[in-house]
């Protein structure tokens, strides 16, 4: 019977109180992570912290722990102390007011409650700067020790003020359980903070990696044509060179400069923001323009462009739309070795427009397919990968989606879907 009686110290009410607290902590970090408003200023974070901790504080008082007839208790001091340790007096003071007002509204005024929690507010706020300078492991230990000390001081204060009777249930639920509960919540808080920090660092590293890739690509791709131009300019300065040779060298140098300009234009398209002003685009009209521009290149390569277009309207920027499909269809043409065809088909559904570009080219392996759209990855010998990267960015900016399928030796199929612009 004694063992059974000891087991009842941790019952459903204790777990419910702890559940309220943990949910509020998770909710705080969820809002902090996904709502940018709370990341702007610390005062917004403190306000969110106060709101999130006041909810379990009130719920713990509303649904207390019933274990013994001589003691009704709750874990309200846990969210109060968590707010005090992490937020200092700027968080603790509003929580103190909320706690006392809620206690007065539910159970009436009691001086001992005011005295106990004012004492916790003062000592907890003084301890907060020390707590925040500690390491993660030290915080776990320090939070438990401080909670235990405050519980002892609160008990002594209660005995002095009102001749309070200390019972076994009181010792368990006010002196022994809260330090473990606070330490456990601190562990959860530290784990969540560390996870957010690691994620933030990972995002920064990913951005830095992209920047380094772009920088390496720019230096590599721009240096090559400039080196060619420099070489031919030096040759043109020779005394024994004929006018015919000079003209030939000039044409080659100009071609290389055009290539360098095209690379820079691709980078600028990727970097600059998408125009805010969107206009209705006729898919049939815009794709016809793109195909007409690419027809000479296709004829030179022995490739046919077969189009099946339907009238439909989407919202976007005409210049970017044409550049997107210029890159996609051009990649299809260049992927074909010898004779073949590139098929451009438009499907119109109730709410979407799907544009399918399929080529009869060499295709890609699974590894190459997984890297499609990376800054300087290309299956072409002189490719930069920028065309695919720019096209993907334009599709996403127009609220579109894309999928790509490919098999080595059997060609590649690119499907791009945009929201259909319905007639008003």
Buried (B, 14 or more C-beta within 10 A) or exposed (E): EEEEEEEEBBEEBBEBBBEBBBBBBEBBBEBBBEEEEBEEEEEBBBBBBBBBBBBBBBBBBEEBBEBBEEBBBBBBBBBBBBBBBBBBBBBBBBBBEBBBEBBEEEEEEEEBBBBBBEBBBBBBBEBBEEBEEBEEEEBBEBBBEBBBEBBEBBBEBBEEEEEBEBEEBBBBBBBBBBBEBBBBBBBBBBEBBEEEEEEEEEEEEEEEEEEEBBEEBBEEBBEBBBEBBEBBEEBBEEEEEEEEBBEBBEEBBEEBBEBBEBBBEBBEBBEEEBEEEBEEBBBBEBBBBBBEEBBEBBEEBEBBBEBEBEEBBBBBBBEBBBBBBBBBBBBBBBBBEEEBBBBBBBBBEEEBBBBBBBBBBBBBEEEBBEBBBBBBBBBEEEBBBBBBBBBBBBBEBBEBEBEBBBEEEEBBBBBBBBBBBEEE
